Amino acid sequence: MERILVIHSSVLGDASVSNVLVEDAVRRLLEANPGATVVHRDLGAAPIPHLITANVAGVRGEPITEVELTARALSDELIAELQAADSVVIGAPMYNFSIPTGLRAWFDYVLRPGVTFSYSEAGPRGLLTGKRVIVIESRGGLYSEGPAKAMDFQEPYLRTLLGFIGLTDVTFIRAEKIGFGPDAREAALATAKQAIAETA
Ligand SMILES: Cc1cc2nc3c(=O)[nH]c(=O)nc-3n(C[C@H](O)[C@H](O)[C@H](O)COP(=O)(O)O)c2cc1C
């Protein structure tokens, strides 16, 4: 049975553009796979703790303390959700030219040496394979072309993070110019929904 993991990371709740588009993508995926199971993680509404001195050994070391063991358990849980998924839909708004800190924290927990990537003499190798990823990018401005293109630290960063753990089958759906007024916003949503329909 198809399994879909859905990651939301907007902090804007009901006003979020990416949340709407993520749900549209999930609806399309369910149309194609009616029996699929869906697991949701909302990192904006229910954030996971950032890595700090007290808990980092849970992800990048040998956990001993209770706080470290709690971080290890969360890392195990988030990675298990990812490993179990056939398709992953990620809502990734652009905040300050990059991704929301909640999504960054999620990556801090799922990029784990020996579990989702390994190092060898040949260099790093991603250990999660055979999954399809759809990333919904909402942005106030225009970054796919024009003068702000060099300020896009969102899409190349996401491509690198996902590729590092073996997730290379990634489709990026962009909703750009959300901050350019109601008409531009509507046009961006329509374009993104069309791209979702063609992808999912
Ligand atoms: C904290 C914050 C930072 C933002 N930074 C940027 C930015 O650097 N560039 C940009 O084009 N839009 C920026 N925006 C606008 C968002 O990208 C835009 O509102 C988008 O729709 C956010 O997605 P969401 O509605 O799913 O949260 C920012 C919005 C917020 C709330």
The ligand as an ORCA input file, in Angstrom:
! r2SCAN-3c Opt
* xyz 0 1
  C       9.164     35.208      8.685
  C       8.944     35.417      7.212
  C      10.028     35.644      6.385
  C       9.829     35.821      5.021
  N      10.927     35.991      4.212
  C      10.749     36.097      2.876
  C      11.876     36.219      2.004
  O      13.031     36.231      2.410
  N      11.638     36.328      0.678
  C      10.374     36.310      0.163
  O      10.223     36.393     -1.049
  N       9.298     36.163      0.956
  C       9.452     36.071      2.297
  N       8.369     35.920      3.108
  C       7.032     35.799      2.479
  C       6.672     34.340      2.338
  O       7.595     33.622      1.539
  C       5.283     34.205      1.718
  O       4.347     34.880      2.546
  C       4.855     32.765      1.562
  O       3.526     32.705      1.165
  C       5.046     32.014      2.875
  O       4.521     30.695      2.765
  P       3.376     30.250      3.771
  O       2.227     31.177      3.467
  O       3.058     28.852      3.438
  O       3.920     30.419      5.155
  C       8.520     35.763      4.470
  C       7.437     35.521      5.324
  C       7.636     35.349      6.682
  C       6.454     35.060      7.558
*
